[in-house]
Amino acid sequence: MGSVTGAVLTMLLLLSSTQNWSRVRAGNSYDCDEPLVPALSQASFSSSSELSSSHGPGFARLNRRDGAGGWSPLVSNKYQWLQIDLGERMEITAVATQGGYGSSNWVTSYLLMFSDSGRNWKQYRQEDSIWGFSGNANADSVVYYRLQPSIKARFLRFLPLEWNPKGRIGMRIEVFGCAYRSEVVDLDGRSSLLYRFDQKSPSPIKEIISLKFKTMQSDGILLHREGQNGDHITLELRRGKLFLLIDSADTRLPSPHTPVNLTLGSLLDDQHWHAVLIQRAGKLVNFTVDEHRHRFHAQGEFSYLDLDSEISFGGILAPGKSVSFSQKNFHGCLENLYYNGVDIIDLAKRQKPQIIAMGNVSFSCSQPQSVPVTFLSPRSYLALPGSSREDEVAAAFQFRTWNNAGLLLFSELQLVSGGLLLFLNDGKLKLNLYQPGRLPSDITAGVGLNDGQWHSVSLSARRNHLSVVVDGQVASAAASLGPEQVYSGGTYYFGGCPDNSFGSKCKNPLGGFQGCMRRISISNKVVDLISVQQGTLGNFSDLQIDSCGITDRCLPNYCEHGGECSQSWNTFHCNCANTGYTGATCHNSIYEQSCEAYKHRGNTSGFYYIDSDGSGPLEPFLLYCNMTETAWTIIQHNGSEITRVRNTPPENPYAGFFEYVASLEQLQATITRAEHCEQELAYYCKKSRLVNRQDGTPLSWWVGRTNETHTYWGGSLPDPQKCTCGLEGNCIDSQYYCNCDADRNEWTNDTGFLSYKEHLPVTKIVITDTGRPHSEAAYKLGPLLCRGDRSFWNSASFNTEASYLHFPTFHGELSADVSFFFKTTASSGVFLENLGITDFIRIELRSPAVVAFSFDVGNGPSEVSVQSPTHFNDNQWHHVRVERNMKEASIQVDQLPPETQPAPADGHVLLQLNSQLFVEIAAYFGSGSSVVYHFQENYPLSKNASSHAASFHGDLKLRREMIKFSFRTTRTPSSLLYVSSFYKEYLSVIIAKNGSLQVRYKLNRYQEPDVITFDFKNMADGQLHHVQINREEGAVLVEIDENARRQVHLSSGTEFSAVKSLVLGRILEHSDVDQETALAGAQGFLGCLSAVQLSHVAPLKAALHPSRSTLVTVSGHVTESSCVAQAGTDATSRERTHSFADHSGTRDDREPLANAIKSDSAVIGGLIAVVIFILLCITAIAVRIYQQKRLYKRNEAKRSENVDGAEAVLKSQLNRQNAVSENQKEYFF
């Protein structure tokens, strides 16, 4: 217990220090939202070009109208940019954009780039994959983006990507943020800092080290701390990745021991700042690099490291210390370097004695002026002039890429027709000199050059000799040129070739290069790429100059279950070999989840791999399946033989341990999934008691998987110190509950099956009463036996179109799958749906022969579907499996070929849902239809309403309400929601004739209503929109689609008096309302409304409930539908719901099965075998009664399985149908 308490305290200490450090690190973020542009001079603005002097960059200030009202470039293309210089590094937390004032010039999407020096720009990314920002829809509205994380930079650059096609590029901008405090030290690769802390103070029980660094070198030691016996902590940069090494040389540790080796980050040698945080407290280590974090809990005796009271930064100062890695010093800049809260750089600047500076240390960061260029697509190229008719072709450059093939350089030769090609092929560099009629001359050099690292190349062709140098390694060959002299053709093509229409003879046999280049030189002259960017040198296409846009698509690694990640420029690939999983991201297990599933497939008895959690994190394991009438899962352990125990008094007890072929986590998943588990424990005794007669203390016990001690024995209920004979009343001595407690000098036993699942399996047995003369004991533990699959046979019946099931929110942000069986006679309908603010997932029977999977993760709605040559509504079982991951979305039905849709290379990836998972009961409103909910007397707004909240009656005042709903329509004007009062006060939510959404509050009958208008887009656009309104007295907050938010203070009043009714659709009553509300109310609503809620009141549920309340009046055509689809479906206006989010109440778990064998109602329900963490609320009481009946009987292994009649019918139907051979493997999350 002490060690557990210590671990908890250590974790709390680490977490508290994390919070404290977050405050330190975020100290500049408090109130960091000041506008930064107004303080800038005109000279702080620059641009790629300007249309005229009145369209210059200095006029690009938000909401300003001087000049032409904003910046516009001379030519509108994707190579234009607008730049601001903030004068010094600032923390930037938000940006805002407008179009050109009063014009048709605005930008609809743009890139945001930042830099410390005005060179080597870096793109700001959202979600680790979204490069672009959505811009403006008109000239004057402001689009605002909060930057998370914030940017620390001096220069910002806006790059328009798309703009109004009827105008040109036009921008006005604002930047929000605050000053940024920074302490910087520059280390030149031979210098370092040594910090010595007080040797008299005890070594700290925790370490917190934070810093930022930037470098162009891929290798170097950032920090090192070591002890006399070899213990050390080292942070080292290797090939652009950070390695945290923690090693203990403690001789007490078992040998060999494995040091901690954590790896994070990639491409960190990009000359941009990267943040590092290391937190260590005993065995707990938190390692964070930028936005990526690794948490580690060391095993064994690792809590103490014997370290010296000094730590070095930038290298290892003491040459005599032993380390097993390279000792290359760090070359670059460090910023805001803290060790346990001590500002190391500040101490060094003030030349404090605790700091020893070695070598050339300066306190400003040098800025290397290397200009990289990114080749964005296979169509990219860079054409640069050389000196024509030179007698040598010579060029040099550096490149980095993930692609294994692509053209690097082409140069045409003069006098002798032909050309010189340098290209990547299979990750190797090839130099090819070709001439018509002659054999080509080839040189191959390098290997694995598509590893994302920088590689240097130089080539030369002179007279009859070719040579190429790759990373310092020379390769050369003699060319078959004869007497001819090599003369350069004058133009060098890097990365690709222009279209043939340009008249170029450039050849590109393997496609264009995608990656980065820098330090390009021709004939030993460095190329000025900024002049290229300005259009004064060479020409190019589809390049990004002064930026390297390479990203590591394998960080984080989205390949699951140990799949190996590889990548190209645009995507990543997962190698799932030898993992036991398949699919684009190694998500799907190739093994079944239970013996029951194998039996359903027709397998016979034998050894099988079981993956008890399907696509979850647990690995599959091997066990034996005994396919009798029941499929028994048999899990063996290492103690199956009889073990005799002697001479073990209480002060020196015997302990027997059992190790299983599966981990405790795998065992728990298997047991939880099974319908029943049991394990036979035989305890033989001769003068060996289980309980002390005098004081009742246990003398022998066993331990289950939760490490709890148990004193009941085989065949008994989980009651302390009881055995089977005690329950059955046939112990050899009736005054005891166990045979062994009779303490007789003859062999007897207490044997039986343990079958309380929560306690299984047995992991340990302890025996203490064999120390007396002639006392002896023996035990034998059988294998763990489990049968059944709780998830396999679960089913639910949907008998009306308004029936639905509720589940908790589906959590599958990056990777998720859903599978189920269904049968139906209906021609269409929704299987399941889950909504977010904008994201959603939906699986539906689109038509008798089409099952569709549609979703949106932020890139717009997508859909993938399967079409069958035969109909699915044949009242037979069909199996559906859908999956969405970072690579693709897929759907498969029965044995039909799966259909897939690739995910976009650069787009939103996180599926963010926030509602319950269910078959939506949204309603389709026909023309002129309405739902009116009448509030009865003394009906409180909230179950927890206080006297301040008021109730819906009389003179009591309603001071607050919360309203939520979603809608889809194309009609204007429309009345979405209307709440009336007996005192002519009202709230209306309408779509005006111009398509704007308006919220109108009139809380004083003698004043005009307060109007909150959202006109940023046409809300009657046929898309699904979400509205949320929260009022607290006079303060109203309205949110639309989470993108637009307004907070206003009402002038008409703060109280809603005597609420009368809520109307959805057409307003039938004659009301004293304003003209806009009256117009919309007369038109009503045509479209779909869903999830309507006024505080706790849900009018659609009340309207569609089978036993409709007298409080609800429905007029016209109102039917159950789904707001994800456009059209409504004719249906009975009834609803049946079973909520699985609320586990209160009791239900018979056999009821759905009973319904399952009834005739179909010709609707979509049929039976859905919901096989996705169904979380059915089987009552605890029913389960306990069932277990008690089974536990009272002995030798349960010999009993035959009693199958419920309805369940037998369901099983026989499944077994008879050959069309379904694949078992459902995944479950609702």
C-alpha positions, -999 to 999 in steps of 0.1 A, spaced: 0 0 0 29 23 8 43 20 -27 10 27 -42 5 58 -21 40 70 -29 33 65 -66 1 85 -64 18 113 -45 46 113 -70 21 116 -98 2 144 -81 35 162 -76 44 158 -112 10 170 -123 11 200 -100 45 209 -113 31 206 -149 4 231 -141 28 255 -125 51 253 -154 22 258 -178 16 291 -160 52 301 -163 53 292 -200 20 308 -207 28 339 -188 28 360 -220 -6 346 -230 -27 364 -204 -48 390 -221 -27 385 -252 -52 398 -277 -42 434 -283 -44 446 -320 -8 449 -332 -13 465 -366 -24 500 -356 10 507 -340 29 498 -372 43 524 -396 37 523 -434 72 509 -438 62 478 -418 40 467 -447 53 451 -479 39 429 -507 48 410 -538 34 437 -560 6 464 -560 -20 473 -585 -14 510 -580 -1 534 -554 -35 536 -538 -36 497 -536 -3 495 -517 2 472 -487 2 501 -463 -36 504 -469 -43 469 -457 -54 478 -422 -86 463 -410 -117 486 -413 -96 514 -429 -110 531 -461 -80 553 -471 -63 548 -504 -84 523 -525 -96 506 -493 -71 478 -491 -42 460 -508 -45 445 -542 -15 431 -562 -7 439 -598 -17 404 -610 -40 381 -591 -22 347 -589 -11 323 -562 24 338 -560 13 371 -544 17 379 -508 11 406 -482 37 409 -454 39 428 -421 70 434 -399 61 436 -362 95 451 -354 104 423 -329 93 388 -321 57 390 -307 32 363 -296 4 362 -321 -28 347 -309 -53 356 -337 -57 371 -372 -86 388 -390 -92 396 -426 -115 417 -448 -118 424 -485 -111 457 -502 -135 483 -490 -166 487 -512 -152 465 -539 -156 430 -554 -120 422 -543 -117 397 -515 -98 365 -507 -117 333 -500 -88 313 -488 -52 320 -478 -21 306 -462 -5 321 -432 33 320 -429 57 333 -403 94 340 -399 119 355 -374 141 370 -401 120 376 -432 135 345 -447 129 308 -445 92 310 -439 71 284 -422 34 277 -428 11 277 -399 -10 246 -397 -43 237 -380 -50 201 -367 -15 192 -379 -28 188 -414 -48 219 -424 -27 244 -442 -52 269 -455 -76 294 -438 -111 301 -451 -113 338 -460 -141 362 -468 -174 360 -486 -177 397 -492 -157 429 -491 -165 442 -456 -173 414 -432 -145 404 -408 -134 368 -405 -115 361 -373 -93 331 -365 -79 322 -331 -45 306 -334 -40 275 -313 -11 272 -307 0 308 -309 28 320 -332 60 336 -318 75 355 -347 85 390 -361 72 386 -396 38 375 -409 29 368 -445 -5 362 -460 -6 342 -492 -39 343 -511 -49 309 -526 -84 317 -539 -103 349 -544 -136 362 -557 -138 351 -594 -157 382 -603 -130 405 -588 -93 403 -579 -72 397 -547 -81 423 -521 -71 422 -484 -73 442 -452 -58 425 -421 -54 427 -383 -32 407 -361 -38 402 -323 -13 393 -297 12 408 -272 49 413 -264 70 381 -261 98 378 -236 128 359 -248 163 350 -235 185 336 -263 219 320 -265 237 311 -297 260 280 -297 284 274 -326 289 237 -324 320 239 -302 305 259 -273 283 249 -244 270 259 -209 276 241 -176 252 248 -147 263 238 -112 237 239 -85 242 239 -48 260 207 -38 249 210 -2 212 208 -10 198 173 -16 193 161 -52 159 172 -64 132 145 -63 119 159 -96 133 176 -126 116 200 -149 136 212 -179 121 234 -206 137 251 -236 132 261 -272 158 254 -299 163 260 -336 190 247 -358 200 237 -394 220 208 -381 204 173 -379 226 161 -350 238 175 -317 235 171 -279 211 196 -263 217 186 -226 235 160 -206 236 151 -169 257 122 -156 267 106 -123 299 89 -112 286 54 -117 273 59 -152 237 70 -146 228 97 -170 201 118 -187 207 130 -222 187 149 -248 201 144 -282 192 155 -317 197 127 -342 187 129 -379 163 157 -371 146 137 -342 149 142 -305 160 113 -283 156 114 -245 179 88 -230 177 79 -193 199 51 -181 206 37 -146 239 18 -141 226 5 -107 241 -29 -101 210 -39 -82 191 -39 -114 188 -72 -133 213 -75 -161 209 -67 -188 185 -39 -182 169 -16 -208 174 21 -205 146 45 -213 148 57 -249 120 80 -259 118 95 -294 97 125 -305 96 150 -333 108 149 -369 124 174 -394 135 195 -364 165 208 -383 144 233 -402 158 265 -386 125 271 -368 118 272 -331 107 239 -314 96 237 -278 108 209 -254 95 201 -219 109 172 -198 93 164 -165 108 136 -144 96 124 -109 109 90 -99 98 65 -125 74 89 -142 86 108 -172 67 133 -194 85 142 -226 69 169 -249 82 182 -282 60 209 -297 24 195 -297 35 158 -293 38 142 -259 51 109 -246 43 96 -211 64 69 -197 64 49 -165 96 30 -160 96 -6 -147 117 -20 -118 141 -2 -95 143 30 -116 131 57 -92 166 69 -82 194 81 -104 228 89 -88 236 121 -107 262 148 -102 250 183 -92 257 198 -126 241 197 -160 255 208 -194 236 223 -223 248 222 -259 274 194 -254 293 173 -229 319 194 -211 338 167 -192 357 146 -219 365 118 -194 328 109 -189 316 77 -205 287 78 -229 277 54 -256 267 78 -283 282 105 -305 295 136 -287 287 161 -314 278 195 -299 247 213 -307 250 241 -333 221 266 -332 201 287 -308 185 280 -274 157 301 -260 141 305 -225 161 276 -210 149 267 -175 161 240 -151 137 236 -122 126 272 -126 161 286 -129 167 309 -159 200 294 -172 205 320 -200 199 349 -177 225 335 -153 250 331 -182 244 367 -194 250 381 -159 281 358 -157 270 342 -124 294 317 -109 269 288 -112 274 290 -150 305 281 -169 304 291 -206 328 272 -228 337 284 -263 321 311 -284 287 319 -267 267 349 -278 233 361 -267 216 369 -300 205 343 -325 223 344 -359 201 339 -389 216 318 -417 204 331 -451 198 298 -468 167 302 -491 149 269 -496 124 262 -524 95 237 -523 84 218 -554 48 214 -546 35 190 -573 47 168 -601 42 198 -624 66 220 -605 99 231 -622 126 258 -619 143 269 -650 176 288 -645 199 303 -671 235 291 -674 263 303 -697 257 289 -731 285 270 -749 305 265 -718 328 235 -720 315 221 -687 281 213 -673 284 218 -635 257 222 -608 253 216 -571 224 217 -546 209 201 -515 175 183 -515 152 165 -492 121 144 -501 100 114 -492 94 103 -528 116 75 -542 116 88 -578 116 121 -596 137 144 -619 162 165 -601 180 182 -630 180 183 -668 205 202 -689 205 201 -727 238 198 -745 249 219 -775 269 208 -806 263 171 -796 226 165 -794 215 149 -762 212 159 -726 222 153 -691 197 139 -666 200 136 -628 171 118 -612 160 97 -582 150 61 -589 142 37 -561 158 61 -536 191 61 -555 206 89 -575 213 83 -612 232 105 -636 225 98 -672 242 112 -703 223 102 -734 231 109 -771 211 96 -801 227 65 -816 250 59 -786 248 38 -755 239 60 -725 264 66 -698 250 60 -663 263 67 -628 244 54 -597 252 68 -563 237 69 -528 210 47 -513 178 56 -493 180 92 -503 142 96 -499 145 95 -461 134 131 -456 170 142 -447 190 169 -465 214 154 -490 241 174 -509 247 167 -547 272 181 -571 277 170 -607 302 177 -635 303 167 -671 335 179 -688 351 165 -720 346 128 -718 343 125 -680 312 124 -658 313 127 -620 287 131 -592 293 136 -555 265 126 -531 270 135 -494 307 136 -499 310 103 -517 324 105 -552 312 84 -581 325 89 -617 325 73 -651 341 78 -685 315 89 -711 315 76 -747 317 110 -762 345 104 -787 363 135 -798 334 158 -793 335 185 -766 306 188 -741 290 223 -742 262 233 -720 228 242 -735 223 273 -715 193 263 -694 191 242 -663 158 226 -654 154 217 -617 127 194 -604 107 190 -636 101 201 -672 77 228 -685 49 218 -709 59 210 -745 42 241 -756 72 261 -743 95 245 -769 118 229 -743 137 197 -750 136 188 -714 130 151 -707 114 137 -676 112 99 -677 101 93 -641 79 123 -633 85 155 -614 103 159 -581 83 168 -550 104 180 -521 127 209 -511 160 222 -526 184 248 -513 219 261 -519 216 258 -557 246 268 -577 254 267 -614 290 267 -626 301 275 -590 279 305 -588 252 306 -561 217 312 -575 198 341 -560 164 325 -555 149 358 -542 155 372 -576 137 342 -590 108 349 -567 107 386 -579 106 375 -615 140 389 -625 158 356 -629 147 324 -647 111 312 -645 92 286 -626 58 269 -620 41 257 -588 69 265 -565 70 279 -530 102 300 -527 118 308 -494 101 280 -476 105 242 -472 71 227 -469 80 191 -461 60 174 -434 64 140 -417 31 122 -423 43 94 -400 43 117 -370 22 109 -352 21 73 -365 -14 65 -375 -6 29 -383 -21 9 -355 -10 -23 -337 26 -20 -346 21 -14 -383 52 1 -400 46 36 -415 62 48 -447 54 79 -467 56 98 -499 51 135 -503 13 134 -503 4 104 -482 15 76 -458 13 38 -461 10 11 -434 28 -22 -437 6 -46 -416 27 -77 -422 30 -100 -391 8 -77 -370 -24 -98 -370 -43 -69 -385 -54 -56 -419 -67 -25 -435 -53 8 -446 -41 16 -410 -38 -20 -396 -71 -14 -378 -90 -46 -385 -81 -79 -366 -78 -110 -388 -90 -130 -358 -124 -135 -343 -132 -121 -308 -145 -153 -292 -148 -191 -297 -185 -185 -302 -177 -165 -333 -155 -192 -347 -182 -218 -340 -207 -196 -360 -183 -197 -389 -184 -235 -388 -150 -241 -372 -144 -273 -352 -125 -278 -319 -88 -266 -320 -64 -239 -311 -73 -204 -323 -61 -169 -319 -86 -147 -301 -87 -109 -303 -111 -102 -275 -113 -64 -281 -113 -65 -319 -97 -34 -332 -87 -23 -297 -52 -21 -283 -50 -56 -269 -30 -82 -289 -45 -115 -300 -35 -146 -280 -37 -184 -286 -62 -206 -267 -82 -238 -272 -119 -237 -284 -139 -268 -275 -168 -268 -300 -194 -290 -282 -230 -280 -282 -216 -249 -266 -184 -232 -276 -161 -234 -246 -131 -211 -243 -103 -229 -224 -74 -207 -211 -46 -227 -195 -21 -217 -169 12 -230 -154 -3 -247 -123 -26 -274 -136 -11 -303 -116 -18 -312 -80 5 -294 -57 12 -306 -21 20 -282 7 37 -290 40 54 -272 68 40 -237 62 30 -220 95 12 -186 95 44 -168 100 59 -184 68 29 -190 45 30 -208 12 21 -188 -19 13 -204 -53 12 -181 -83 -6 -188 -116 5 -174 -149 -18 -176 -179 -12 -177 -216 -29 -142 -218 -23 -110 -199 -47 -98 -172 -60 -72 -196 -67 -98 -223 -83 -121 -197 -105 -93 -184 -117 -85 -220 -125 -122 -226 -143 -127 -193 -163 -95 -197 -174 -105 -232 -184 -141 -222 -219 -149 -209 -205 -172 -182 -170 -181 -169 -159 -207 -143 -128 -222 -128 -126 -254 -107 -106 -251 -75 -99 -283 -56 -85 -279 -21 -75 -311 -4 -67 -311 33 -55 -332 62 -55 -313 95 -53 -281 74 -80 -256 81 -93 -228 60 -105 -207 90 -92 -203 125 -120 -215 148 -112 -192 177 -112 -158 160 -125 -165 125 -94 -153 107 -87 -170 74 -58 -194 73 -60 -200 35 -73 -178 7 -70 -171 -30 -66 -139 -50 -84 -129 -82 -75 -107 -111 -82 -75 -93 -57 -84 -66 -84 -88 -40 -83 -116 -14 -112 -141 -13 -121 -166 14 -150 -184 -3 -142 -217 -21 -154 -237 -51 -191 -239 -56 -200 -212 -31 -215 -178 -35 -191 -149 -29 -198 -151 8 -167 -151 31 -155 -185 45 -180 -207 29 -178 -238 7 -203 -259 -14 -210 -282 14 -220 -253 37 -246 -241 12 -259 -276 5 -259 -286 42 -238 -317 38 -204 -309 54 -188 -337 73 -192 -316 104 -224 -297 104 -211 -270 127 -187 -257 99 -193 -243 64 -164 -262 49 -152 -298 52 -116 -288 58 -126 -268 89 -134 -300 107 -96 -303 111 -97 -342 108 -66 -363 105 -78 -378 73 -79 -365 37 -110 -346 27 -116 -317 3 -136 -286 -6 -139 -287 -43 -161 -269 -68 -164 -242 -95 -158 -205 -89 -181 -187 -113 -183 -151 -101 -169 -134 -132 -156 -103 -115 -132 -123 -94 -118 -146 -121 -93 -159 -129 -75 -171 -98 -40 -157 -98 -27 -168 -64 -34 -192 -36 -20 -188 0 -19 -216 25 -7 -211 61 -21 -241 82 3 -269 74 29 -263 101 14 -286 127 23 -323 131 6 -345 104 -9 -314 88 -8 -313 50 -27 -297 21 -29 -299 -17 -46 -280 -44 -54 -282 -80 -66 -253 -102 -83 -260 -135 -82 -239 -166 -104 -209 -170 -135 -219 -189 -158 -194 -206 -188 -198 -229 -211 -175 -249 -206 -141 -263 -227 -114 -248 -222 -91 -278 -227 -117 -305 -263 -124 -298 -275 -90 -287 -303 -76 -308 -330 -50 -309 -363 -47 -326 -375 -15 -344 -412 -18 -350 -420 17 -362 -402 42 -383 -400 65 -352 -383 38 -331 -347 45 -321 -319 36 -297 -297 60 -278 -260 54 -271 -233 76 -257 -215 98 -282 -195 79 -307 -158 86 -301 -137 79 -332 -117 110 -338 -90 94 -359 -100 58 -365 -133 40 -359 -154 12 -372 -191 0 -368 -205 -33 -377 -239 -50 -373 -264 -74 -388 -298 -63 -400 -329 -77 -417 -359 -57 -429 -387 -56 -455 -385 -18 -457 -371 -1 -489 -352 26 -471 -343 40 -436 -316 51 -413 -295 25 -393 -276 49 -372 -266 85 -370 -244 108 -348 -241 145 -351 -216 172 -341 -217 209 -347 -208 204 -383 -194 168 -383 -216 137 -386 -217 100 -394 -247 82 -409 -254 47 -422 -286 41 -441 -304 18 -464 -307 43 -493 -328 21 -515 -336 -16 -516 -302 -24 -532 -280 4 -518 -264 8 -483 -246 41 -479 -221 55 -454 -220 93 -453 -199 115 -430 -183 149 -426 -151 156 -407 -149 193 -417 -141 190 -454 -177 188 -466 -200 158 -468 -186 126 -482 -203 94 -491 -193 58 -500 -219 32 -508 -224 -4 -518 -249 -15 -545 -261 -50 -546 -274 -69 -577 -301 -82 -553 -323 -64 -528 -313 -61 -491 -349 -58 -479 -355 -96 -484 -361 -102 -447 -328 -121 -445 -298 -113 -424 -272 -90 -439 -239 -79 -424 -226 -43 -426 -192 -30 -417 -180 6 -421 -147 21 -412 -132 56 -413 -96 63 -406 -68 88 -416 -64 70 -450 -98 62 -462 -135 55 -456 -148 21 -465 -180 0 -464 -187 -37 -470 -220 -55 -470 -220 -93 -468 -195 -107 -493 -199 -79 -518 -166 -62 -528 -158 -34 -503 -161 2 -515 -135 28 -504 -130 66 -507 -95 80 -500 -92 108 -474 -78 142 -487 -41 146 -483 -44 179 -466 -77 184 -448 -95 180 -415 -89 147 -399 -106 147 -365 -142 135 -363 -158 156 -336 -192 145 -324 -211 157 -294 -246 143 -295 -258 109 -286 -255 81 -312 -290 72 -323 -314 69 -352 -326 105 -354 -363 113 -348 -361 145 -366 -393 156 -383 -400 166 -419 -425 195 -421 -446 198 -452 -460 231 -464 -483 247 -439 -477 222 -412 -470 229 -375 -463 214 -341 -477 233 -311 -466 224 -276 -489 239 -249 -473 245 -215 -496 232 -187 -500 248 -153 -471 246 -128 -449 227 -153 -414 237 -144 -388 247 -169 -362 225 -153 -363 196 -129 -339 215 -107 -356 249 -112 -353 272 -82 -378 299 -73 -358 322 -95 -362 300 -125 -400 303 -124 -425 279 -140 -446 280 -171 -477 295 -155 -495 326 -144 -476 356 -132 -443 338 -124 -414 351 -143 -391 331 -166 -356 347 -162 -336 322 -182 -339 295 -209 -317 273 -231 -328 265 -267 -312 241 -291 -323 228 -325 -310 220 -360 -327 227 -393 -324 223 -430 -345 243 -455 -344 261 -488 -374 283 -483 -375 320 -473 -391 334 -453 -395 306 -427 -406 304 -391 -383 280 -372 -395 284 -336 -419 307 -319 -426 309 -281 -456 330 -270 -469 342 -237 -503 351 -223 -490 387 -220 -482 392 -257 -445 387 -251 -427 363 -275 -395 349 -289 -393 341 -326 -365 325 -346 -370 331 -383 -352 331 -416 -359 364 -432 -367 369 -469 -330 378 -476 -318 344 -461 -305 359 -428 -313 342 -395 -330 364 -369 -336 359 -332 -364 383 -320 -370 388 -283 -400 409 -272 -401 408 -234 -421 440 -230 -454 443 -248 -450 481 -250 -416 481 -268 -403 469 -301 -385 436 -301 -347 432 -298 -334 417 -331 -302 396 -334 -294 391 -370 -269 367 -386 -264 376 -423 -229 362 -430 -245 337 -453 -279 325 -467 -292 301 -440 -317 286 -464 -290 269 -484 -302 233 -479 -274 226 -455 -278 214 -419 -274 243 -394 -273 242 -356 -287 269 -334 -282 274 -297 -297 303 -276 -289 309 -240 -305 337 -221 -298 347 -185 -321 376 -177 -311 404 -201 -280 387 -215 -285 366 -246 -258 344 -263 -266 330 -297 -244 306 -315 -248 294 -351 -229 263 -363 -202 271 -338 -187 295 -364 -208 326 -355 -215 339 -320 -232 370 -308 -238 382 -273 -263 411 -267 -281 427 -239 -318 430 -243 -335 464 -240 -370 451 -240 -368 434 -207 -353 406 -186 -383 384 -178 -405 361 -199 -440 363 -183 -465 334 -184 -452 313 -213 -481 299 -233 -469 277 -261 -440 267 -284 -447 265 -321 -426 248 -348 -436 257 -383 -466 277 -393 -481 301 -366 -518 294 -366 -529 317 -337 -536 354 -343 -508 371 -325 -497 407 -320 -462 402 -335 -439 423 -356 -442 423 -394 -412 401 -401 -423 374 -376 -459 376 -390 -447 371 -426 -425 342 -417 -452 327 -394 -477 328 -422 -454 310 -445 -444 284 -419 -416 260 -424 -408 235 -452 -379 212 -445 -364 193 -416 -362 202 -379 -343 180 -354 -332 178 -317 -355 207 -307 -351 215 -270 -364 243 -248 -346 236 -216 -359 201 -207 -389 202 -231 -385 183 -264 -416 191 -285 -407 167 -314 -404 138 -291 -437 146 -275 -453 150 -310 -440 117 -324 -444 96 -293 -469 67 -297 -490 80 -268 -490 116 -279 -495 140 -250 -526 161 -250 -503 191 -247 -492 186 -283 -511 196 -314 -499 185 -349 -513 201 -380 -505 192 -416 -478 168 -429 -453 162 -401 -434 129 -403 -403 113 -389 -373 120 -410 -336 128 -407 -320 163 -411 -290 148 -428 -312 139 -458 -331 164 -478 -364 145 -483 -387 134 -456 -403 100 -456 -439 93 -450 -443 76 -416 -466 72 -387 -461 100 -363 -451 78 -334 -419 72 -315 -404 45 -294 -372 50 -275 -349 29 -254 -320 50 -239 -287 32 -232 -271 63 -218 -292 62 -186 -288 30 -168 -315 36 -143 -346 15 -142 -349 -22 -151 -357 -41 -182 -359 -77 -192 -330 -84 -215 -350 -111 -233 -376 -86 -245 -358 -75 -276 -353 -112 -286 -390 -119 -280 -398 -90 -304 -372 -103 -328 -392 -133 -338 -424 -114 -344 -434 -105 -379 -419 -74 -394 -439 -42 -395 -426 -35 -431 -403 -9 -417 -366 -4 -414 -363 -19 -380 -366 -56 -384 -339 -69 -362 -306 -51 -360 -280 -72 -343 -262 -43 -328 -227 -55 -323 -209 -23 -313 -203 -20 -276 -241 -21 -273 -240 -14 -236 -275 -30 -232 -288 -23 -197 -291 -59 -185 -302 -53 -149 -278 -62 -121 -306 -80 -103 -314 -103 -132 -277 -112 -137 -272 -119 -99 -303 -142 -98 -290 -160 -129 -256 -165 -114 -269 -176 -80 -290 -203 -96 -260 -216 -114 -236 -213 -85 -257 -235 -62 -251 -265 -84 -220 -286 -84 -199 -297 -114 -212 -271 -138 -189 -283 -166 -210 -314 -170 -242 -294 -174 -257 -288 -208 -264 -252 -218 -300 -241 -215 -308 -219 -244 -338 -195 -243 -363 -205 -269 -362 -171 -287 -325 -171 -287 -324 -206 -302 -347 -194 -330 -324 -164 -337 -292 -187 -336 -308 -212 -360 -318 -185 -384 -282 -172 -385 -267 -206 -389 -291 -215 -418 -282 -185 -439 -252 -191 -460 -253 -155 -473 -237 -143 -441 -204 -160 -433 -185 -132 -417 -190 -126 -380 -195 -92 -366 -163 -82 -349 -166 -45 -339 -189 -28 -315 -205 6 -309 -181 27 -289 
